[in-house]
């Protein structure tokens, strides 16, 4: 989440298991797990957690869509998240005129980027 904050900006708030009122119920080995991470900026909210009750499987099970109304801002986010990425589909105009692209970031997370065509 700190990498995403570096790329997207905004305020990052983290709550670990140790920060919760029930922390005494859990073993010390997992108290640094993130219960909730929230990155907020200009109406954007990106949230995540380390708390999964199943075996972690990395892959293509989800994609994170980052939509923006400002093309230049979207291009900046794309370039920042692209650093050390595993693969990337460049931002380009779709046949209907919107700006669209994608990448798999250095952590293996798939991102999609979208900006609606400006009809001015």
C-alpha angles and dihedrals in degrees: 000000000000088000090051090049089052090051100040104025122218136110118308121206120186129189117189126197087255089060093059126094090241096052093117089066093065133072118257090242092073102033092102092058113118113246092183135002118184126186114190131184132154095335094320117122124187116179135182143166141199091211107106123148095204135065109283112249119185118206144089098317093118140018125204112223117208110193123186138175093212114071095199091052091049091050090051092050090048093052093048095048090044092066108115090355120165095224138348140200105205121240108262141156116273120221088263092052103255121129111245138167144136147208144183107236127222090271094055095255117140117229128191121197125204137175121176118236112265106238096196 
